[in-house]
Amino acid sequence: MKADEMLERDDMDCRAVSLWIVDAIKDTQRETPRPGEHRH
């Protein structure tokens, strides 16, 4: 949602950061680690 707001305002830097944050959150919520990845 936030990334869409940034797109409407033509603020591509903030949009990129918003999308990066969403990807990072999704990555930490994965239940299955990637090959060679160790989770605590």
Secondary structure as UniProt FT lines:
FT   HELIX           2..8
FT   TURN            9..10
FT   HELIX           12..29
FT   TURN            35..36
//
